[in-house]
Amino acid sequence: MLPVTPGTGFATVGGAIANDVHGKNHDADGSFGAHIAWIDLLTASGDLRRLTPEETPREFWATVGGAGLTGIILAAGLRLLKIPSNAVSLSEERMPDLAAFLNGLRAARSAARFSVGWIDALASGDRIGRGILETADLSPEGVPVTPRKTKAIPVNLPKFCLSRTNVKLFNAAYYHRIPRQGRQSLRAIEQFLYPLDALAQWNRLYGKPGFSQFQAVIPDAAAETGLRALLNAVSQGGSASFLAVLKTLGAEGQGLLSFPQPGFTLALDLPRRAETGALLDRLEAITLDHGGRIYLAKDSALSAAGCARMYPRLAEFQQIAAEMDPEGKFASDQSRRLALRGA
Ligand SMILES: Cc1cc2nc3c(=O)[nH]c(=O)nc-3n(C[C@H](O)[C@H](O)[C@H](O)COP(=O)(O)OP(=O)(O)OC[C@H]3O[C@@H](n4cnc5c(N)ncnc54)[C@H](O)[C@@H]3O)c2cc1C
């Protein structure tokens, strides 16, 4: 299998390179870019260039995590991981609050290959940051292969389905489905890695207005105060977020605009409401105050000034992108908003 994959199996190789994606195993295996031998890139001049970390490191590491701004990735050589079976041995445990959760994830960094936390983003007071910690390792024993059943959300759900009360009830039920003493099981790898893929068109859960995503990493030293502030802002705001995802990240990504840095990363889906823009601004300010970074793959609201502070190698990226595409042919709404190609 691929050594690193994001939380959906529907991403393409080009997309995985362009955001230097991370999985539930960043401490153990790094991000996607660490497993690429070469990239064939169609450049702005129409030439096909083969990029490698050894021979063209500047262009290679500008393209890994480069949000598609250096050219179009046509092919890539990937180093795969040999696995003993189609399953992971999974352990699920309730975490009663944020401090317990962070301790659980810290211990998992060296004890398990995979770890991920599902947080009840609406819990407040003593219970802020409660959720389920999942840790897993590749299992020598497999599970029977059964075709994966996909359920679909047939229509956009009406707004009341996402009322605060309903989401609170859903999150509480999700938390209590794991027995107090925890549970162990074997689970098919793709079921563990891509839980949302079983629910086709899950975006319809958020109704017609849709949702905004937010993901930030807060460095280890500031993690507890930073995450508490982010969760407080969400639980006090009007946007009732379903379960949020909390993971650890290991070493800094090598791509010039790679997201990972050592710390804890929190990902949220926020239903679009009138106040969502103001909430995202607040989350950006909290992230900056704690030395954190917002993930460009999930961003629709970051400011150019905030981006420049979070991505210290941005100027280096701009220089290389300008050399590779002097006329600025490759651009996006995001690259213009964040001045990723320069002012
Ligand atoms: C349910 C879900 C779970 C997720 N979980 C994670 C996670 O755990 N970790 C994580 O890191 N990310 C996660 N993501 C984000 C996702 O992995 C990234 O956004 C990824 O880049 C999407 O790839 P895509 O093929 O859909 O690309 P798109 O969304 O189409 O594009 C993403 C970026 O890649 C560029 N791009 C795409 N193809 C090419 C190409 N051929 N050449 C050059 N540039 C290209 C685009 O220009 C764009 O900037 C998740 C997303 C979803 C929906």
The ligand as a Gaussian input file, in Angstrom:
#p B3LYP/6-31G(d) Opt

LIG

0 1
 C      -12.750000      13.333000       3.749000
 C      -11.420000      13.975000       3.573000
 C      -10.384000      13.630000       4.443000
 C       -9.128000      14.218000       4.298000
 N       -8.136000      13.875000       5.150000
 C       -6.901000      14.374000       5.010000
 C       -5.825000      13.958000       5.841000
 O       -5.991000      13.141000       6.740000
 N       -4.587000      14.486000       5.618000
 C       -4.367000      15.379000       4.599000
 O       -3.215000      15.794000       4.433000
 N       -5.362000      15.800000       3.795000
 C       -6.614000      15.329000       3.978000
 N       -7.624000      15.728000       3.147000
 C       -7.321000      16.715000       2.112000
 C       -6.942000      16.046000       0.786000
 O       -6.089000      14.947000       0.988000
 C       -6.164000      17.043000      -0.068000
 O       -6.937000      18.188000      -0.274000
 C       -5.728000      16.466000      -1.417000
 O       -4.864000      17.400000      -2.021000
 C       -6.922000      16.215000      -2.324000
 O       -6.479000      15.656000      -3.523000
 P       -7.352000      15.730000      -4.867000
 O       -6.763000      14.735000      -5.800000
 O       -8.806000      15.613000      -4.522000
 O       -6.994000      17.162000      -5.393000
 P       -7.845000      18.481000      -5.594000
 O       -8.700000      18.750000      -4.393000
 O       -8.477000      18.450000      -6.932000
 O       -6.645000      19.530000      -5.612000
 C       -5.897000      19.805000      -4.454000
 C       -4.657000      20.608000      -4.851000
 O       -3.810000      19.784000      -5.639000
 C       -3.531000      20.387000      -6.879000
 N       -3.455000      19.314000      -7.864000
 C       -4.344000      18.286000      -8.040000
 N       -3.924000      17.499000      -9.054000
 C       -2.753000      18.008000      -9.499000
 C       -1.835000      17.647000     -10.546000
 N       -2.025000      16.570000     -11.309000
 N       -0.740000      18.433000     -10.734000
 C       -0.514000      19.527000      -9.970000
 N       -1.338000      19.919000      -8.972000
 C       -2.444000      19.171000      -8.753000
 C       -4.671000      21.357000      -7.112000
 O       -4.262000      22.434000      -7.944000
 C       -4.967000      21.827000      -5.705000
 O       -4.083000      22.859000      -5.320000
 C       -8.897000      15.170000       3.265000
 C       -9.935000      15.516000       2.388000
 C      -11.182000      14.926000       2.539000
 C      -12.262000      15.299000       1.585000

